[in-house]
Amino acid sequence: MRASRGLLAAASGLLLALSGCTSGDSDEPDSGSSSAAPSSTAPAEVEPIELQDCTDDILGLGVPNPRSIAYECGYLDVPISYEEADSETLPMFVLRARFPGQTERIGSLVVNPGGPGGSGADAALDLSQSLPEDVLRRFDVIGFDPRGVGLTTPVECFTDAQKDTFFSDEPRPTTPEQLDAVLAVYDDVAAGCAEEYGDALGAFNTTDTARDMDRLREALGDEQLTYLGYSYGTTLGSTYAELFPDRVRALVLDAAVDPDPATKDEIQADAEADAAALEAGFDAFAANCTSLISGCPVGDDPRLFVNDLLTQAGTAPIASSQAGETRQGTPGIVLTAVVSAMYDPGSWPQLSQALRAARDGDAAGLLSLVDSYAQRLDDGTYSNLFDANLAINCADAPEDVSFTPEEIAPLAADWGARYPLFGADAAAGLYACTPWEAPRTPLPERDAAGSAPILVVGNQGDPVTPLPGAVDMAEDLESGVLLTWQGQGHTAYPKTDCVTGAVNAYLIDLVVPQDGLVCPA
């Protein structure tokens, strides 16, 4: 997914606190290293992974564990380069979650939450407490931090101050001055990353992460892969299926990212579709709010309310009542908070209350939504979600595609008029990889010929990965089967009985639902 304000997947970042107490003592890299942190020579064969109990460490972070899940943590060495027979390796962080009532165990369910840049270890932690128990009884839940993410040699070349600026800056850049300021952030980040890592930036790509996932499968002792990927995780999963079609047992690709964009025109069209989907997501939020019997906190016209608030924040940034908070509610903070809530309708009440409070002079609620979305901690530091998002997106990007400021400017004006809240930002995001200086490994075309059936799940009201992406993914994969949910928000499983029943039967018993099955909201 493109590294614009509207397309950065949120995740908890919780397990970063475990960096000092996990079992990867000798191989864990220095995150400030200016290379891809080699640790040893790539082994010819994959040894079984050694995981150590880390349940107490995780519970010590205040994580609730009502299911009494047992957690194990460790590292698996993976080659930095699969093109070099004697490549040095980097240590990949892995977490295993095991339900105490397992019976008739099938194997491992490897998960990825998206991003790119989301922590798979965090995802396994969350999903171990939220997946249906029918699934947990049959599978260990396995999360790994992809190369460059979280606790796996995290790429870090975007300062906390730059991230504060990115999220607070003008969210609808249409004037030359506004566009210059936004694009300058991408220029600065690209220069900083090139200086810090050089060509090693190219190692943080999806194709090699898919190869890492196959080594993980082997190290876990599974003959074939069972996988659950969300959002960007569908890109990773479909890439795995393309590289290793005979090793697919079952793949669930939920909230599928359109696999087609490769040419400049296709990438531009995809970005425009993303802006349109976020606008539709906001309209759904507005319709829900105005239908409330208790009344909508932002009035009868939420879009007008937000536009007025953006003007208010642009004229006089809004202070926060949070003790010690020096940041203010700028237009960027307002719109990033809106984007944050678009992922989950459960956040809509929080958003409406935060918008109302900001109108009344308190931006604390908006800043809370932004910080959750951007993984900003109480001390003002961030996880490396955004660094990894840029690095992986740009490593995956076609080598011959770039967008100049002169091309961005008319798009920002046009999209800003047609998609008033999110269009200009989507246009500016097209520039993200133009100044990027690192080798690239473009994503392969993905038909996964010879694979077992692959279940692709799309959400009719997904504001982040629009439904046409799932339709295209299912059509491109030779064995793709499409399941559609008529719901709102980002991702579908396990949010409704119809989707949950179909996915569970597929994961456990390999019962494939009818292609084109539609589940009601």
C-alpha positions as CSV (number, residue, x, y, z in Angstrom):
1,M,0.0,0.0,0.0
2,R,1.1,3.5,-0.9
3,A,2.7,5.5,1.9
4,S,0.1,8.4,2.0
5,R,-1.7,9.5,5.1
6,G,-4.7,7.4,4.1
7,L,-3.0,4.2,3.4
8,L,-0.8,3.4,6.4
9,A,-2.1,0.3,8.3
10,A,-2.3,0.7,12.0
11,A,-1.0,-1.9,14.5
12,S,-0.2,-2.1,18.1
13,G,3.6,-2.2,18.2
14,L,3.3,-3.8,21.7
15,L,6.0,-6.4,21.3
16,L,8.7,-3.8,20.7
17,A,8.8,-3.7,24.4
18,L,10.0,-7.3,24.4
19,S,13.2,-6.5,22.6
20,G,15.2,-6.8,25.8
21,C,13.8,-10.0,27.0
22,T,13.4,-12.4,24.0
23,S,15.7,-15.2,23.2
24,G,17.6,-13.8,20.2
25,D,20.5,-12.7,22.3
26,S,23.5,-13.2,20.0
27,D,21.8,-12.5,16.7
28,E,19.6,-9.5,17.3
29,P,20.9,-6.6,15.2
30,D,21.7,-3.1,16.1
31,S,18.7,-1.1,14.8
32,G,21.0,1.8,14.1
33,S,23.2,-0.2,11.8
34,S,23.8,1.2,8.3
35,S,23.5,-2.2,6.7
36,A,21.0,-5.0,6.7
37,A,22.7,-6.3,9.9
38,P,24.4,-9.6,8.9
39,S,24.8,-12.1,11.6
40,S,26.1,-15.3,10.1
41,T,26.4,-17.3,6.9
42,A,23.1,-18.6,5.4
43,P,22.6,-22.3,6.3
44,A,22.2,-24.8,3.5
45,E,19.2,-26.3,5.2
46,V,16.6,-24.9,7.5
47,E,17.0,-26.2,11.1
48,P,13.9,-26.6,13.3
49,I,13.3,-23.3,15.1
50,E,14.0,-23.1,18.8
51,L,11.4,-21.0,20.6
52,Q,11.5,-20.2,24.3
53,D,8.6,-19.6,26.6
54,C,7.9,-15.8,26.8
55,T,4.4,-15.9,28.4
56,D,5.5,-14.1,31.5
57,D,7.3,-11.4,29.6
58,I,4.2,-10.7,27.5
59,L,1.8,-10.8,30.5
60,G,4.3,-8.4,32.2
61,L,3.4,-5.8,29.6
62,G,-0.1,-5.8,30.9
63,V,-1.5,-8.0,28.1
64,P,-4.8,-9.6,29.1
65,N,-4.8,-13.4,28.6
66,P,-8.3,-14.7,29.4
67,R,-7.8,-17.8,27.2
68,S,-4.6,-18.8,29.1
69,I,-2.6,-18.8,25.8
70,A,1.0,-20.0,26.0
71,Y,3.5,-17.8,24.1
72,E,6.9,-18.7,22.8
73,C,9.4,-16.3,21.2
74,G,12.6,-16.7,19.2
75,Y,14.6,-15.9,16.1
76,L,15.0,-17.7,12.7
77,D,18.0,-16.8,10.6
78,V,17.1,-16.0,7.0
79,P,19.4,-15.0,4.1
80,I,19.8,-11.3,3.4
81,S,20.0,-12.2,-0.3
82,Y,18.5,-15.3,-1.9
83,E,20.5,-14.6,-5.0
84,E,23.9,-15.3,-3.2
85,A,24.6,-18.8,-2.2
86,D,26.9,-17.6,0.7
87,S,24.7,-14.8,1.8
88,E,24.9,-13.6,5.4
89,T,21.7,-13.8,7.4
90,L,19.5,-11.7,9.5
91,P,17.5,-12.8,12.5
92,M,13.7,-12.9,12.0
93,F,11.6,-12.5,15.1
94,V,8.9,-15.2,15.6
95,L,6.1,-15.6,18.1
96,R,4.0,-18.8,18.6
97,A,0.7,-18.7,20.4
98,R,-0.8,-22.0,21.6
99,F,-4.3,-22.6,22.9
100,P,-4.3,-24.8,26.0
101,G,-7.2,-26.9,24.7
102,Q,-5.7,-28.1,21.4
103,T,-7.0,-31.3,20.0
104,E,-6.3,-33.0,16.6
105,R,-3.7,-30.3,15.8
106,I,-3.3,-29.7,12.1
107,G,-0.2,-27.5,12.2
108,S,0.7,-23.8,12.2
109,L,-1.4,-20.8,11.0
110,V,1.0,-18.1,9.9
111,V,-0.5,-14.6,10.1
112,N,0.3,-11.1,8.7
113,P,-1.6,-8.0,9.6
114,G,-0.7,-5.8,6.6
115,G,1.0,-2.4,6.2
116,P,3.5,-3.1,4.9
117,G,5.2,-2.5,8.2
118,G,2.7,-4.2,10.6
119,S,4.2,-6.6,13.1
120,G,3.2,-10.2,12.5
121,A,4.2,-11.0,16.1
122,D,1.7,-8.4,17.4
123,A,-0.9,-9.9,15.0
124,A,-0.4,-13.3,16.5
125,L,-0.7,-11.9,20.0
126,D,-4.0,-10.2,19.1
127,L,-5.5,-13.0,17.0
128,S,-4.7,-15.6,19.7
129,Q,-7.3,-13.8,21.8
130,S,-9.8,-13.1,19.1
131,L,-9.9,-16.0,16.6
132,P,-12.6,-18.6,16.9
133,E,-11.7,-21.3,19.4
134,D,-12.5,-23.9,16.7
135,V,-9.4,-22.6,14.8
136,L,-7.2,-22.3,17.9
137,R,-7.9,-25.9,18.9
138,R,-6.4,-27.1,15.6
139,F,-3.6,-24.6,14.9
140,D,-0.7,-22.8,16.6
141,V,-0.9,-19.1,15.6
142,I,2.5,-18.0,14.2
143,G,3.4,-14.4,13.7
144,F,6.8,-13.2,12.4
145,D,8.0,-9.7,11.9
146,P,8.9,-9.3,8.2
147,R,12.4,-8.2,7.4
148,G,12.7,-4.5,8.3
149,V,9.8,-4.5,10.6
150,G,9.4,-4.5,14.4
151,L,12.0,-6.8,16.0
152,T,13.4,-8.1,12.7
153,T,16.3,-5.8,11.8
154,P,14.0,-2.7,11.8
155,V,14.6,-0.1,9.2
156,E,14.8,3.2,10.9
157,C,15.6,6.3,8.9
158,F,12.6,8.6,9.5
159,T,13.0,10.7,12.7
160,D,10.2,11.2,15.2
161,A,10.2,14.9,14.4
162,Q,9.7,14.1,10.7
163,K,6.8,11.8,11.6
164,D,5.2,14.5,13.8
165,T,5.5,16.9,10.8
166,F,4.1,14.4,8.3
167,F,0.9,13.7,10.3
168,S,0.4,17.4,11.3
169,D,1.1,19.0,7.9
170,E,-1.5,20.2,5.4
171,P,-3.6,17.1,4.5
172,R,-5.0,18.6,1.3
173,P,-2.0,20.0,-0.5
174,T,-3.1,21.8,-3.6
175,T,-1.2,25.1,-3.7
176,P,2.4,25.1,-5.0
177,E,3.6,25.9,-1.5
178,Q,1.6,23.2,0.2
179,L,2.8,20.6,-2.3
180,D,6.4,21.7,-2.1
181,A,6.3,21.2,1.7
182,V,4.7,17.7,1.5
183,L,7.0,16.4,-1.2
184,A,10.0,17.8,0.6
185,V,9.3,15.4,3.5
186,Y,9.5,12.5,1.0
187,D,12.7,13.9,-0.4
188,D,14.2,14.3,3.1
189,V,13.2,10.8,4.1
190,A,14.6,9.2,1.0
191,A,17.9,11.0,1.4
192,G,18.1,10.0,5.1
193,C,17.4,6.4,4.3
194,A,19.9,6.3,1.5
195,E,22.6,7.7,3.7
196,E,21.8,5.3,6.5
197,Y,21.4,2.1,4.6
198,G,22.6,2.5,1.0
199,D,21.9,-0.4,-1.3
200,A,20.9,-2.6,1.7
201,L,17.5,-0.9,1.6
202,G,16.7,-3.2,-1.3
203,A,16.7,-6.2,1.0
204,F,13.4,-5.1,2.6
205,N,11.2,-6.4,-0.2
206,T,8.1,-8.6,-0.3
207,T,9.5,-11.3,-2.6
208,D,12.3,-12.1,-0.2
209,T,9.9,-11.9,2.7
210,A,7.8,-14.6,1.0
211,R,10.9,-16.7,0.7
212,D,11.6,-16.1,4.4
213,M,8.0,-17.3,5.1
214,D,8.8,-20.6,3.3
215,R,11.9,-21.1,5.5
216,L,9.7,-20.4,8.5
217,R,7.2,-23.1,7.3
218,E,10.0,-25.6,7.0
219,A,11.5,-24.6,10.4
220,L,8.1,-25.2,12.0
221,G,7.9,-28.7,10.5
222,D,4.8,-28.0,8.3
223,E,4.8,-29.7,4.9
224,Q,2.5,-27.0,3.5
225,L,1.6,-23.5,4.5
226,T,-1.6,-22.5,6.1
227,Y,-1.8,-18.7,6.1
228,L,-4.1,-15.8,7.1
229,G,-3.1,-12.4,5.6
230,Y,-4.9,-9.1,5.9
231,S,-4.5,-6.1,3.5
232,Y,-0.8,-5.9,2.5
233,G,-0.7,-9.5,3.9
234,T,-2.7,-10.5,0.8
235,T,0.2,-9.2,-1.3
236,L,2.7,-11.2,0.7
237,G,0.5,-14.3,0.7
238,S,-0.2,-14.2,-3.1
239,T,3.5,-13.7,-3.7
240,Y,4.2,-16.8,-1.7
241,A,1.7,-18.7,-3.7
242,E,3.3,-17.6,-6.9
243,L,6.8,-18.7,-5.8
244,F,5.7,-21.9,-4.0
245,P,2.3,-23.0,-5.4
246,D,2.9,-26.7,-4.5
247,R,3.5,-25.7,-0.8
248,V,0.1,-24.0,-0.3
249,R,-2.3,-25.9,2.0
250,A,-4.8,-23.0,2.6
251,L,-4.4,-19.3,2.1
252,V,-7.0,-16.7,3.3
253,L,-6.4,-13.3,1.7
254,D,-8.7,-10.9,3.5
255,A,-9.1,-7.2,2.3
256,A,-7.1,-8.0,-0.8
257,V,-4.9,-5.4,-2.3
258,D,-5.3,-5.1,-6.1
259,P,-2.5,-7.2,-7.6
260,D,-2.6,-5.5,-11.0
261,P,-1.1,-2.0,-10.8
262,A,2.3,-2.2,-12.5
263,T,2.2,0.5,-15.2
264,K,2.1,4.2,-14.4
265,D,-1.5,4.6,-15.5
266,E,-2.5,1.6,-13.4
267,I,-0.8,2.9,-10.3
268,Q,-2.4,6.3,-10.8
269,A,-5.9,4.7,-11.2
270,D,-5.4,2.6,-8.1
271,A,-4.5,5.6,-6.1
272,E,-7.6,7.5,-7.3
273,A,-9.7,4.4,-6.4
274,D,-8.2,4.5,-2.9
275,A,-9.2,8.2,-2.5
276,A,-12.7,7.4,-3.7
277,A,-13.0,4.5,-1.2
278,L,-12.0,6.7,1.7
279,E,-14.6,9.3,0.7
280,A,-17.2,6.5,0.6
281,G,-16.1,5.3,4.0
282,F,-16.6,8.8,5.4
283,D,-20.0,9.0,3.9
284,A,-20.9,5.7,5.6
285,F,-19.7,7.2,8.9
286,A,-21.8,10.3,8.3
287,A,-24.9,8.3,7.5
288,N,-24.5,6.2,10.6
289,C,-24.0,9.2,12.8
290,T,-27.0,11.1,11.6
291,S,-29.2,8.0,12.0
292,L,-28.6,7.8,15.7
293,I,-31.7,8.2,17.8
294,S,-29.6,10.1,20.4
295,G,-28.4,12.6,17.7
296,C,-25.1,12.9,15.9
297,P,-22.4,14.8,18.0
298,V,-21.2,16.5,14.8
299,G,-24.7,17.6,13.6
300,D,-26.8,16.9,10.6
301,D,-24.0,17.4,8.1
302,P,-20.8,15.7,9.3
303,R,-18.9,16.6,6.1
304,L,-19.7,20.3,6.6
305,F,-18.7,20.0,10.2
306,V,-15.3,18.5,9.3
307,N,-14.7,21.1,6.6
308,D,-15.4,23.8,9.1
309,L,-13.2,22.2,11.7
310,L,-10.3,22.0,9.1
311,T,-10.7,25.7,8.5
312,Q,-10.8,26.4,12.2
313,A,-7.7,24.3,12.8
314,G,-5.9,26.0,9.9
315,T,-6.6,29.4,11.2
316,A,-5.8,28.7,14.9
317,P,-4.5,25.2,15.8
318,I,-6.4,23.6,18.6
319,A,-4.8,23.0,22.0
320,S,-5.0,19.7,23.9
321,S,-6.2,19.3,27.5
322,Q,-3.8,16.3,27.9
323,A,-1.2,17.2,30.6
324,G,2.2,18.0,29.1
325,E,1.0,17.8,25.4
326,T,2.5,20.5,23.3
327,R,1.2,19.4,19.9
328,Q,-1.9,21.1,18.6
329,G,-4.8,20.0,16.5
330,T,-3.8,21.1,13.0
331,P,-5.7,20.3,9.8
332,G,-3.4,17.3,9.4
333,I,-4.2,16.0,12.8
334,V,-8.0,16.4,12.1
335,L,-7.9,14.4,8.9
336,T,-5.5,11.8,10.1
337,A,-7.8,11.1,13.0
338,V,-10.7,10.7,10.5
339,V,-8.6,8.2,8.5
340,S,-7.8,6.3,11.7
341,A,-11.4,5.7,12.4
342,M,-12.3,4.7,8.9
343,Y,-10.6,1.3,9.5
344,D,-13.1,0.2,12.1
345,P,-16.8,1.3,12.5
346,G,-16.3,0.5,16.2
347,S,-14.2,3.7,16.3
348,W,-16.9,5.9,14.8
349,P,-18.4,7.0,18.1
350,Q,-14.9,7.9,19.4
351,L,-14.3,10.0,16.2
352,S,-17.6,11.9,16.4
353,Q,-16.9,12.8,20.1
354,A,-13.3,13.8,19.3
355,L,-14.4,16.0,16.4
356,R,-17.0,17.7,18.6
357,A,-14.5,18.3,21.4
358,A,-12.0,19.7,19.0
359,R,-14.6,22.2,17.7
360,D,-15.1,23.2,21.3
361,G,-11.3,23.7,21.8
362,D,-9.8,20.4,22.9
363,A,-7.8,18.3,20.4
364,A,-6.9,15.5,22.9
365,G,-9.3,13.0,21.4
366,L,-8.0,13.7,17.9
367,L,-4.4,13.2,19.0
368,S,-5.3,9.9,20.7
369,L,-6.8,8.6,17.4
370,V,-3.7,9.8,15.5
371,D,-1.2,8.3,17.9
372,S,-3.0,4.9,17.9
373,Y,-2.9,4.9,14.1
374,A,0.7,6.0,13.7
375,Q,2.1,4.0,16.7
376,R,3.3,7.1,18.6
377,L,4.1,6.3,22.2
378,D,3.6,8.5,25.2
379,D,7.2,9.5,25.2
380,G,6.9,11.0,21.7
381,T,8.7,8.2,20.0
382,Y,7.3,6.0,17.2
383,S,7.6,2.4,16.1
384,N,9.2,1.9,12.7
385,L,5.9,1.2,11.0
386,F,6.2,4.2,8.7
387,D,9.9,3.7,7.9
388,A,9.1,0.1,6.9
389,N,6.0,1.1,5.0
390,L,8.1,3.3,2.8
391,A,11.0,1.0,2.4
392,I,9.0,-2.0,1.5
393,N,6.7,-0.2,-0.8
394,C,9.6,1.4,-2.7
395,A,11.6,-1.9,-2.8
396,D,8.5,-3.5,-4.4
397,A,7.8,-0.7,-6.9
398,P,8.5,-1.0,-10.6
399,E,11.9,0.4,-11.5
400,D,10.7,2.5,-14.4
401,V,7.7,4.2,-12.7
402,S,8.0,7.6,-11.0
403,F,5.8,10.7,-10.7
404,T,7.4,14.2,-10.8
405,P,6.1,17.2,-8.9
406,E,4.9,18.7,-12.2
407,E,2.7,15.6,-12.7
408,I,1.5,15.5,-9.1
409,A,0.3,19.2,-9.1
410,P,-2.6,18.9,-11.6
411,L,-3.6,15.5,-10.1
412,A,-3.8,17.0,-6.6
413,A,-6.0,19.9,-7.9
414,D,-8.3,17.5,-9.8
415,W,-8.6,14.8,-7.2
416,G,-8.9,17.5,-4.4
417,A,-12.0,18.8,-6.2
418,R,-13.5,15.4,-6.8
419,Y,-12.5,13.8,-3.5
420,P,-12.5,16.8,-1.2
421,L,-11.1,15.1,2.0
422,F,-8.7,12.6,0.7
423,G,-7.9,13.2,-3.0
424,A,-5.0,15.7,-2.8
425,D,-3.2,13.5,-0.2
426,A,-3.6,10.4,-2.4
427,A,-2.1,12.3,-5.3
428,A,0.9,13.5,-3.2
429,G,1.5,9.9,-2.1
430,L,2.2,8.9,-5.7
431,Y,5.5,10.8,-5.3
432,A,6.8,8.7,-2.3
433,C,9.1,6.4,-4.2
434,T,10.3,8.9,-6.9
435,P,13.3,10.1,-4.9
436,W,14.0,6.6,-3.4
437,E,17.6,5.4,-4.1
438,A,17.9,1.7,-3.6
439,P,17.7,-1.5,-5.7
440,R,14.2,-2.7,-6.4
441,T,12.6,-6.2,-6.6
442,P,9.2,-5.5,-8.3
443,L,6.3,-7.8,-7.3
444,P,5.8,-10.7,-9.7
445,E,2.6,-11.2,-11.6
446,R,0.6,-13.6,-9.5
447,D,-1.5,-16.4,-11.0
448,A,-0.1,-19.1,-8.6
449,A,-0.6,-21.8,-11.3
450,G,-0.8,-25.3,-9.7
451,S,-1.8,-24.0,-6.2
452,A,-4.5,-25.5,-4.0
453,P,-7.6,-23.3,-3.8
454,I,-7.0,-19.8,-2.3
455,L,-9.8,-18.0,-0.5
456,V,-9.9,-14.2,-1.3
457,V,-12.2,-12.1,1.0
458,G,-13.4,-8.7,0.0
459,N,-15.5,-6.2,1.9
460,Q,-18.1,-4.1,0.0
461,G,-17.6,-1.1,2.3
462,D,-13.8,-1.3,2.7
463,P,-12.4,2.2,2.7
464,V,-8.8,1.1,2.5
465,T,-8.6,-1.7,0.1
466,P,-11.7,-1.4,-2.2
467,L,-13.6,-4.5,-3.2
468,P,-12.5,-4.4,-6.9
469,G,-9.0,-5.3,-5.6
470,A,-10.4,-8.5,-4.1
471,V,-12.3,-9.3,-7.3
472,D,-9.1,-8.8,-9.4
473,M,-7.1,-10.9,-7.0
474,A,-9.5,-13.8,-7.2
475,E,-9.6,-13.6,-11.0
476,D,-5.9,-13.4,-11.4
477,L,-5.2,-16.4,-9.2
478,E,-6.0,-19.6,-11.1
479,S,-7.4,-21.3,-8.0
480,G,-8.8,-18.1,-6.5
481,V,-12.3,-18.2,-4.9
482,L,-14.0,-15.0,-4.0
483,L,-16.0,-14.4,-0.8
484,T,-17.7,-11.0,-0.4
485,W,-19.0,-9.4,2.8
486,Q,-21.5,-6.6,2.6
487,G,-20.1,-4.8,5.6
488,Q,-18.2,-1.6,6.5
489,G,-14.6,-1.1,7.6
490,H,-11.3,-2.7,6.8
491,T,-11.2,-6.6,6.7
492,A,-14.0,-9.1,7.3
493,Y,-12.8,-12.2,9.3
494,P,-14.0,-13.0,11.9
495,K,-16.6,-10.3,12.1
496,T,-19.8,-12.1,11.1
497,D,-21.1,-15.6,11.3
498,C,-21.4,-16.1,7.6
499,V,-17.7,-15.1,6.9
500,T,-16.4,-16.9,10.0
501,G,-18.2,-20.1,9.2
502,A,-16.9,-20.2,5.6
503,V,-13.3,-19.3,6.6
504,N,-13.2,-21.8,9.5
505,A,-14.4,-24.6,7.2
506,Y,-11.8,-23.8,4.7
507,L,-8.9,-23.5,7.2
508,I,-9.8,-26.6,9.2
509,D,-11.4,-29.0,6.7
510,L,-10.3,-27.5,3.4
511,V,-13.9,-27.0,2.4
512,V,-13.9,-24.3,-0.2
513,P,-17.0,-22.0,-0.3
514,Q,-18.9,-21.5,-3.5
515,D,-17.0,-18.9,-5.7
516,G,-18.8,-15.6,-5.5
517,L,-20.5,-16.3,-2.1
518,V,-21.9,-13.1,-0.6
519,C,-22.3,-12.7,3.1
520,P,-24.8,-10.0,4.4
521,A,-23.6,-7.3,6.7
